[in-house]
Amino acid sequence: MGPPGAYVLSDHFALSIAHTRRQTSAGALHNVINDPDSFADSSSTALIASVTFRLAVLKEDNSTYINNANAAYDFVRRNIDDDGWLRNTVNPLSFYTPSKPDETSPEGQSFILLLEAARRDFQDWVQSEATLPSGGGMALIPQNPSK
């Protein structure tokens, strides 16, 4: 736990469940994560992969789930069409049906940006061997912003 008054990111994400038990061999996550009969959703796959890369940097851990995040990244890349649109997403208006082939998902597009930025920052961190403060996370709001 961080200092009093600070908001701290913790590692209480369900990444291990998402990646190790629920990820398909193609790298995808299902729309309903615990229902293997639901469709592979490139939107949620992109979002969870981005969180995985971010958490790896915050926890200074470049081994846990990174292979899964890279598999998810590859899956997402294969689902981006020639015009840059993410395909095979969940329908953002229904949540339980896939988008039609001619439909796009604004959320899916934003998740691509999150994923690309998180993966880039992860790769930069690995290359620079930068270290972050230990203690389970970084404070989002500094205790003494005026100092």
VOPAGU-2260 file (C-alpha; in pm, 1 decimal, decimal comma):
REM VOPAGU-2260
SITE   aa  ch    i         X         Y         Z
SITE  MET   A    0       0,0       0,0       0,0
SITE  GLY   A    1     123,5     345,4     -86,8
SITE  PRO   A    2     157,1     651,9     129,4
SITE  PRO   A    3    -163,9     794,0     276,7
SITE  GLY   A    4    -358,8     988,3      18,7
SITE  ALA   A    5    -188,4     833,6    -285,5
SITE  TYR   A    6    -369,1     622,9    -540,2
SITE  VAL   A    7    -160,0     318,3    -613,2
SITE  LEU   A    8    -178,5      75,7    -901,4
SITE  SER   A    9    -171,4    -278,5    -771,1
SITE  ASP   A   10    -123,5    -617,3    -932,3
SITE  HIS   A   11    -473,4    -746,4    -854,3
SITE  PHE   A   12    -553,0    -799,8   -1221,7
SITE  ALA   A   13    -682,4   -1133,0   -1341,2
SITE  LEU   A   14    -414,4   -1156,6   -1608,3
SITE  SER   A   15    -309,7   -1504,6   -1509,6
SITE  ILE   A   16    -661,3   -1635,1   -1558,5
SITE  ALA   A   17    -709,3   -1448,0   -1883,0
SITE  HIS   A   18    -383,2   -1551,4   -2039,8
SITE  THR   A   19    -305,0   -1896,1   -1910,8
SITE  ARG   A   20    -646,3   -2057,5   -1896,1
SITE  ARG   A   21    -853,9   -1862,7   -2144,9
SITE  GLN   A   22    -627,9   -1760,0   -2431,4
SITE  THR   A   23    -668,2   -1954,4   -2754,7
SITE  SER   A   24    -373,8   -2104,8   -2938,7
SITE  ALA   A   25    -410,5   -1816,6   -3188,5
SITE  GLY   A   26    -358,3   -1564,3   -2907,9
SITE  ALA   A   27    -720,7   -1449,3   -2879,9
SITE  LEU   A   28    -944,4   -1405,3   -2582,1
SITE  HIS   A   29   -1312,9   -1490,4   -2608,4
SITE  ASN   A   30   -1581,6   -1227,5   -2578,7
SITE  VAL   A   31   -1709,3   -1403,4   -2266,8
SITE  ILE   A   32   -1377,7   -1495,1   -2114,1
SITE  ASN   A   33   -1494,0   -1810,7   -1939,0
SITE  ASP   A   34   -1706,2   -1932,4   -2231,6
SITE  PRO   A   35   -1491,5   -2099,5   -2498,1
SITE  ASP   A   36   -1800,1   -2123,9   -2718,7
SITE  SER   A   37   -1822,5   -1746,0   -2747,4
SITE  PHE   A   38   -1641,8   -1578,6   -3035,2
SITE  ALA   A   39   -1280,5   -1458,9   -3033,8
SITE  ASP   A   40   -1287,0   -1084,5   -2966,4
SITE  SER   A   41    -999,1    -877,7   -3098,0
SITE  SER   A   42   -1108,0    -571,7   -2893,8
SITE  SER   A   43   -1081,3    -730,6   -2551,3
SITE  THR   A   44    -769,2    -916,0   -2658,9
SITE  ALA   A   45    -604,3    -583,2   -2744,9
SITE  LEU   A   46    -709,1    -425,1   -2416,9
SITE  ILE   A   47    -588,8    -710,4   -2193,4
SITE  ALA   A   48    -260,3    -733,8   -2384,6
SITE  SER   A   49    -201,7    -360,5   -2336,4
SITE  VAL   A   50    -259,4    -394,0   -1962,8
SITE  THR   A   51     -17,4    -685,7   -1953,2
SITE  PHE   A   52     260,4    -481,9   -2114,6
SITE  ARG   A   53     193,1    -188,8   -1880,8
SITE  LEU   A   54     190,8    -408,8   -1572,5
SITE  ALA   A   55     518,0    -573,1   -1678,6
SITE  VAL   A   56     690,6    -234,2   -1674,4
SITE  LEU   A   57     530,2    -127,3   -1347,7
SITE  LYS   A   58     631,2    -452,4   -1178,3
SITE  GLU   A   59     970,8    -469,1   -1350,4
SITE  ASP   A   60     886,3    -816,4   -1477,1
SITE  ASN   A   61     961,4    -893,3   -1840,4
SITE  SER   A   62     884,8   -1263,2   -1821,3
SITE  THR   A   63     542,9   -1326,5   -1667,5
SITE  TYR   A   64     270,2   -1335,4   -1934,3
SITE  ILE   A   65     477,4   -1147,9   -2193,2
SITE  ASN   A   66     466,2   -1445,3   -2429,1
SITE  ASN   A   67      88,3   -1438,1   -2390,8
SITE  ALA   A   68      77,4   -1062,9   -2452,2
SITE  ASN   A   69     291,9   -1103,0   -2763,3
SITE  ALA   A   70      62,1   -1380,0   -2890,4
SITE  ALA   A   71    -233,9   -1149,0   -2829,9
SITE  TYR   A   72     -52,0    -866,6   -3009,4
SITE  ASP   A   73       8,7   -1092,6   -3310,1
SITE  PHE   A   74    -358,0   -1195,5   -3309,9
SITE  VAL   A   75    -468,4    -832,1   -3305,0
SITE  ARG   A   76    -227,5    -737,9   -3586,2
SITE  ARG   A   77    -371,9   -1015,9   -3802,3
SITE  ASN   A   78    -717,5    -863,3   -3748,6
SITE  ILE   A   79    -633,5    -513,1   -3869,9
SITE  ASP   A   80    -743,8    -461,7   -4228,7
SITE  ASP   A   81    -559,8    -271,0   -4501,5
SITE  ASP   A   82    -738,4      50,4   -4403,1
SITE  GLY   A   83    -629,8      20,7   -4039,6
SITE  TRP   A   84    -963,3     -96,4   -3896,2
SITE  LEU   A   85    -968,9    -364,8   -3630,9
SITE  ARG   A   86   -1196,4    -648,1   -3740,9
SITE  ASN   A   87   -1353,8    -938,2   -3549,6
SITE  THR   A   88   -1456,3    -716,1   -3262,1
SITE  VAL   A   89   -1751,8    -731,5   -3031,4
SITE  ASN   A   90   -2050,8    -524,2   -3137,8
SITE  PRO   A   91   -2021,0    -222,4   -2906,2
SITE  LEU   A   92   -2398,0    -183,5   -2898,4
SITE  SER   A   93   -2484,0    -538,2   -2790,7
SITE  PHE   A   94   -2174,4    -674,7   -2610,0
SITE  TYR   A   95   -2263,1   -1039,0   -2685,9
SITE  THR   A   96   -2254,4   -1045,9   -3063,8
SITE  PRO   A   97   -1966,3    -994,5   -3301,6
SITE  SER   A   98   -1956,0    -685,8   -3520,4
SITE  LYS   A   99   -2073,4    -740,0   -3875,1
SITE  PRO   A  100   -1797,5    -757,1   -4138,7
SITE  ASP   A  101   -1868,1    -401,4   -4256,9
SITE  GLU   A  102   -1895,0    -251,8   -3906,2
SITE  THR   A  103   -1620,8    -100,0   -3697,5
SITE  SER   A  104   -1574,3     -53,9   -3324,9
SITE  PRO   A  105   -1453,4     282,1   -3192,1
SITE  GLU   A  106   -1353,4     108,3   -2869,6
SITE  GLY   A  107   -1154,7    -146,7   -3064,5
SITE  GLN   A  108    -970,2     130,8   -3245,4
SITE  SER   A  109    -877,1     297,8   -2917,5
SITE  PHE   A  110    -760,2     -35,3   -2775,0
SITE  ILE   A  111    -519,6     -69,3   -3069,4
SITE  LEU   A  112    -363,2     263,0   -2972,5
SITE  LEU   A  113    -336,7     154,7   -2609,4
SITE  LEU   A  114    -176,8    -173,3   -2715,3
SITE  GLU   A  115      73,1     -14,5   -2953,4
SITE  ALA   A  116     178,0     244,7   -2695,2
SITE  ALA   A  117     206,4      -9,8   -2414,1
SITE  ARG   A  118     410,1    -252,4   -2624,1
SITE  ARG   A  119     639,0      27,3   -2744,9
SITE  ASP   A  120     695,7     144,9   -2387,9
SITE  PHE   A  121     759,3    -212,5   -2274,6
SITE  GLN   A  122    1017,3    -262,5   -2550,0
SITE  ASP   A  123    1182,7      70,0   -2462,5
SITE  TRP   A  124    1196,7     -31,6   -2097,2
SITE  VAL   A  125    1352,1    -369,9   -2178,9
SITE  GLN   A  126    1612,7    -206,9   -2403,5
SITE  SER   A  127    1704,0      62,9   -2155,6
SITE  GLU   A  128    1694,6    -168,6   -1852,1
SITE  ALA   A  129    1526,5     116,6   -1668,8
SITE  THR   A  130    1416,9      61,1   -1313,4
SITE  LEU   A  131    1105,7     194,4   -1149,9
SITE  PRO   A  132    1036,5     242,7    -779,9
SITE  SER   A  133     962,3     -87,2    -609,6
SITE  GLY   A  134     672,8    -147,5    -375,6
SITE  GLY   A  135     397,7    -290,4    -591,1
SITE  GLY   A  136     317,2       9,1    -805,0
SITE  MET   A  137     361,8     374,7    -877,6
SITE  ALA   A  138     164,7     654,0    -715,7
SITE  LEU   A  139     -65,4     819,0    -967,1
SITE  ILE   A  140     -94,5    1134,4    -762,0
SITE  PRO   A  141     227,6    1260,6    -603,2
SITE  GLN   A  142     217,5    1336,6    -233,6
SITE  ASN   A  143     381,4    1676,6    -267,7
SITE  PRO   A  144     327,2    1798,9    -625,3
SITE  SER   A  145     472,6    2143,4    -545,3
SITE  LYS   A  146     815,1    2004,1    -453,1
